[in-house]
Amino acid sequence: MDISNIFDMLKNPQALRAQAEEMQKKMSSIRATGQAGGGMVKITLSGNMELLECVLSPELADFKDIPLIQDLIKAAHHNASEKIKEALQNEVTSSLGGLDSGLTGMPPFGNFK
């Protein structure tokens, strides 16, 4: 995509809206699973950061250290969110083609922390 295509899109709000809707569909179809505690906690997020699944190992049911379990859940969520951010950045970079040079290293859609 070159700069003239961007200006053409700005002149055509319907095309811009359609492309935004397409990107939103792509985002919601992205999935990432993060884990912590050697896989004892697994969190799956969608590309729009919706929690899809939280799996706790049965071994944790007998574990009495609740703060540690909470930390494992947070760590698994963080791991999944980092994978989502990376996938979104890759998606945006591939969508922008050659215009990504100034955007690499930036969070794609804000800070999800």
C-alpha positions as CSV (number, residue, x, y, z in Angstrom):
1,M,0.0,0.0,0.0
2,D,1.5,3.4,-1.0
3,I,0.6,6.8,0.3
4,S,-1.7,7.6,-2.6
5,N,-3.9,4.7,-1.6
6,I,-4.2,6.1,1.9
7,F,-5.3,9.5,0.5
8,D,-7.8,7.7,-1.8
9,M,-9.2,5.9,1.2
10,L,-9.5,9.1,3.2
11,K,-11.6,10.5,0.3
12,N,-13.9,7.5,0.5
13,P,-15.2,7.0,4.0
14,Q,-17.2,3.9,3.1
15,A,-14.1,2.1,1.9
16,L,-12.3,3.2,5.0
17,R,-15.2,2.0,7.2
18,A,-15.2,-1.4,5.3
19,Q,-11.5,-1.8,5.8
20,A,-11.8,-1.0,9.5
21,E,-14.6,-3.6,9.9
22,E,-12.4,-6.1,8.1
23,M,-9.5,-5.4,10.5
24,Q,-11.9,-5.7,13.4
25,K,-13.0,-9.2,12.2
26,K,-9.4,-10.2,11.8
27,M,-8.6,-9.0,15.3
28,S,-11.5,-10.9,16.9
29,S,-10.4,-14.1,15.0
30,I,-6.9,-14.0,16.5
31,R,-6.4,-16.3,19.4
32,A,-3.4,-16.7,21.8
33,T,-2.9,-18.9,24.8
34,G,-0.5,-17.9,27.6
35,Q,0.6,-20.1,30.4
36,A,2.4,-20.0,33.7
37,G,3.5,-22.5,36.3
38,G,4.8,-25.0,33.8
39,G,1.4,-25.1,32.1
40,M,-0.6,-25.4,35.4
41,V,-2.5,-22.2,34.4
42,K,-3.5,-21.5,30.8
43,I,-5.4,-18.4,29.6
44,T,-6.7,-17.9,26.1
45,L,-7.5,-14.4,24.8
46,S,-9.0,-13.2,21.5
47,G,-7.4,-10.4,19.5
48,N,-9.8,-7.9,21.1
49,M,-8.5,-9.0,24.5
50,E,-11.6,-11.0,25.5
51,L,-10.9,-13.8,27.9
52,L,-12.0,-17.0,26.1
53,E,-10.8,-19.7,28.4
54,C,-9.1,-20.1,31.8
55,V,-7.8,-23.6,32.5
56,L,-6.4,-24.5,35.9
57,S,-4.6,-27.8,36.4
58,P,-6.4,-30.2,38.8
59,E,-3.3,-30.1,41.0
60,L,-4.1,-26.5,41.9
61,A,-7.4,-27.5,43.6
62,D,-5.4,-28.9,46.6
63,F,-3.0,-26.0,46.6
64,K,-3.5,-23.7,49.6
65,D,-1.4,-20.8,48.5
66,I,-4.1,-18.6,47.0
67,P,-1.8,-15.6,46.3
68,L,0.5,-17.8,44.3
69,I,-2.4,-19.1,42.2
70,Q,-3.5,-15.5,41.6
71,D,0.0,-14.6,40.5
72,L,0.0,-17.6,38.1
73,I,-3.3,-16.5,36.6
74,K,-1.9,-13.0,36.2
75,A,1.3,-14.3,34.6
76,A,-0.6,-16.5,32.2
77,H,-2.8,-13.6,31.2
78,H,0.2,-11.4,30.7
79,N,1.8,-14.0,28.6
80,A,-1.3,-14.4,26.4
81,S,-1.7,-10.6,26.1
82,E,1.9,-10.2,24.9
83,K,1.3,-12.9,22.2
84,I,-1.9,-11.0,21.1
85,K,0.0,-7.7,20.9
86,E,2.6,-9.3,18.8
87,A,0.1,-10.9,16.5
88,L,-1.8,-7.6,16.1
89,Q,1.4,-5.8,15.4
90,N,2.2,-8.3,12.7
91,E,-1.3,-8.0,11.2
92,V,-1.0,-4.2,11.1
93,T,2.5,-4.3,9.7
94,S,1.4,-6.7,6.9
95,S,-1.7,-4.6,6.2
96,L,0.3,-1.4,5.9
97,G,2.9,-3.0,3.5
98,G,5.8,-0.6,3.1
99,L,4.4,2.1,5.5
100,D,5.2,0.3,8.6
101,S,8.8,1.5,9.1
102,G,7.8,4.4,11.4
103,L,5.4,2.2,13.4
104,T,7.4,-0.8,14.4
105,G,8.0,-0.9,18.1
106,M,4.9,1.0,18.9
107,P,1.9,-0.7,20.5
108,P,-0.7,-1.3,17.7
109,F,-3.8,-0.1,19.5
110,G,-2.7,1.5,22.7
111,N,-1.5,-0.1,25.9
112,F,-3.5,-3.1,27.1
113,K,-2.0,-3.1,30.6
